[in-house]
């Protein structure tokens, strides 16, 4: 299954990662390694993506919304 994924910026200027119908923003930035959290984290969503040099290395696509 192919999921359209691209990097961009939110209207507020934060870096974001759009993956399918979901959006992620930067949670931790450790040099080349970045952990992205679902923007709905405030309602308890635990989905995240980990990238190294903008290459996705880990995905937890379990959304509660």
Buried (B, 14 or more C-beta within 10 A) or exposed (E): EEEEBEEEEEEEEEBBBEBEEBBBBBBEEEEEEBBBBBBBBEEEBEBBBBBEEEEBEEBEEEEEE
